[in-house]
Amino acid sequence: MKKDGNYYIVHKKVLPDVLKKTVEVNAMLERDSKLTINDTVNKVGMSRSAYYKYKDYIQPFFQLNESTIATIYFILDHTPGVLSQVLNEIAKLKGNILTINQNIPLQGMASVTISIDIKAMEVDLETLTDELKAISGVLKAGVISKT
């Protein structure tokens, strides 16, 4: 889905039935990979052409906002144990490390990027970066991307 700022939050009570049925078909297809689009549209009582018209343009709100991977950049003091403390803090908050990129330290500082699966995290990204910035030796931390 293209992210261009043309989105609205609308209560499902006011949605036309065709949009509600489209969401239902998408959910059924996601739950059971053996189902076909033809089978599911027939089950919910809509045409295939209507489904194809709307299928990429409606999602439940929780799915639209559900980001699972965040990439955070750091500038760290080149001191033993600083990166380890960062990793331990991420793990403590239930973040799952996916990748770590560390450059060779220059002038006593190392740049690091860490990609984290944030689905199970107990805090939001702002709180996470605040906690990480509080670690002695973390000179800078910020979110690069969230997907």
Phi and psi in degrees as a GROMACS rama.xvg file:
@    title "Ramachandran Plot"
@    xaxis  label "Phi"
@    yaxis  label "Psi"
@TYPE xy
-72.1681  134.94  LYS-2
-101.78  87.5713  LYS-3
-119.51  10.1631  ASP-4
85.8932  4.57275  GLY-5
-99.4611  55.5246  ASN-6
-119.32  152.73  TYR-7
-133.001  148.921  TYR-8
-101.741  119.484  ILE-9
-128.713  134.224  VAL-10
-67.8166  141.589  HIS-11
-64.5686  -19.2238  LYS-12
-60.7663  -29.7658  LYS-13
-100.158  -0.077923  VAL-14
-74.3856  143.206  LEU-15
-63.4157  151.709  PRO-16
-55.8462  -35.1933  ASP-17
-61.9971  -35.7378  VAL-18
-72.4142  -40.4009  LEU-19
-61.6338  -41.6807  LYS-20
-67.7742  -33.975  LYS-21
-62.0232  -44.1904  THR-22
-61.8667  -41.1986  VAL-23
-63.739  -42.8021  GLU-24
-62.9975  -45.6768  VAL-25
-58.2067  -42.0393  ASN-26
-65.6603  -41.9975  ALA-27
-63.6287  -42.6188  MET-28
-65.7586  -35.6334  LEU-29
-69.1496  -37.7743  GLU-30
-72.3625  -34.8631  ARG-31
-133.207  104.54  ASP-32
-70.4905  -11.6797  SER-33
-81.0592  -18.0974  LYS-34
-73.1754  149.243  LEU-35
-104.201  161.044  THR-36
-61.4162  -41.321  ILE-37
-59.2385  -45.0576  ASN-38
-60.8695  -46.4085  ASP-39
-71.093  -39.2696  THR-40
-65.9885  -34.9327  VAL-41
-65.2713  -39.9788  ASN-42
-62.5686  -39.6851  LYS-43
-89.6572  -10.3836  VAL-44
81.5896  48.4277  GLY-45
-137.848  164.193  MET-46
-84.2867  154.107  SER-47
-63.223  -38.7233  ARG-48
-64.4367  -38.6443  SER-49
-65.706  -41.0882  ALA-50
-60.2668  -49.2302  TYR-51
-63.5968  -29.9981  TYR-52
-65.817  -37.2288  LYS-53
-110.252  -11.3247  TYR-54
-56.5263  -32.6273  LYS-55
-92.7824  1.73755  ASP-56
-116.845  3.54411  TYR-57
-140.3  132.281  ILE-58
-143.676  151.587  GLN-59
-59.3389  144.988  PRO-60
-55.5928  -42.8883  PHE-61
-63.3068  -30.7779  PHE-62
-74.3537  -37.1039  GLN-63
-63.6306  -38.2842  LEU-64
-91.4148  -2.76273  ASN-65
-82.1246  92.9804  GLU-66
-90.5054  141.267  SER-67
-119.326  -16.2612  THR-68
-127.218  129.028  ILE-69
-122.713  141.57  ALA-70
-114.675  125.173  THR-71
-118.724  136.425  ILE-72
-102.909  151.118  TYR-73
-137.188  148.077  PHE-74
-114.841  118.138  ILE-75
-116.413  146.496  LEU-76
-61.751  140.141  ASP-77
-81.6789  73.7214  HIS-78
-128.845  136.325  THR-79
-55.5689  133.201  PRO-80
94.61  -10.9752  GLY-81
-66.1912  -49.8337  VAL-82
-61.4738  -38.421  LEU-83
-60.1459  -41.5614  SER-84
-64.3381  -39.2413  GLN-85
-61.4827  -48.1118  VAL-86
-62.6532  -41.0572  LEU-87
-63.4736  -39.1289  ASN-88
-66.026  -41.6748  GLU-89
-61.4159  -45.3674  ILE-90
-63.8795  -40.0328  ALA-91
-59.3313  -34.0422  LYS-92
-91.4337  12.7391  LEU-93
71.8754  24.1401  LYS-94
-83.8102  144.071  GLY-95
-111.161  116.294  ASN-96
-68.4152  127.195  ILE-97
-102.035  -46.5082  LEU-98
-144.054  153.045  THR-99
-133.539  127.452  ILE-100
-119.609  119.342  ASN-101
-124.528  129.489  GLN-102
-89.8754  162.083  ASN-103
-64.0603  131.925  ILE-104
-61.5343  138.871  PRO-105
-128.094  133.304  LEU-106
53.6593  37.3672  GLN-107
78.3535  11.3246  GLY-108
-131.408  144.77  MET-109
-121.263  136.156  ALA-110
-96.7365  136.498  SER-111
-136.944  139.416  VAL-112
-121.274  137.901  THR-113
-129.373  127.723  ILE-114
-98.572  132.981  SER-115
-128.826  134.098  ILE-116
-79.2285  114.778  ASP-117
-103.553  5.91448  ILE-118
-56.047  -40.1115  LYS-119
-97.5494  5.12235  ALA-120
-64.1391  147.165  MET-121
-90.7542  -5.67187  GLU-122
-134.426  164.723  VAL-123
-81.4999  172.086  ASP-124
-65.0071  -35.0686  LEU-125
-63.1221  -43.9115  GLU-126
-64.346  -41.8243  THR-127
-58.4183  -49.7525  LEU-128
-65.6172  -34.9502  THR-129
-62.2215  -43.4492  ASP-130
-63.5357  -40.4601  GLU-131
-70.5558  -37.0101  LEU-132
-65.2456  -24.8021  LYS-133
-76.3775  -12.2307  ALA-134
-73.1826  132.293  ILE-135
-61.4451  125.836  SER-136
102.771  -12.1894  GLY-137
-88.6203  109.537  VAL-138
-86.4643  -29.8959  LEU-139
-156.375  144.91  LYS-140
-152.638  140.114  ALA-141
-163.25  155.924  GLY-142
-83.0013  127.244  VAL-143
-88.9839  -46.3455  ILE-144
-152.269  161.661  SER-145
-145.74  117.212  LYS-146
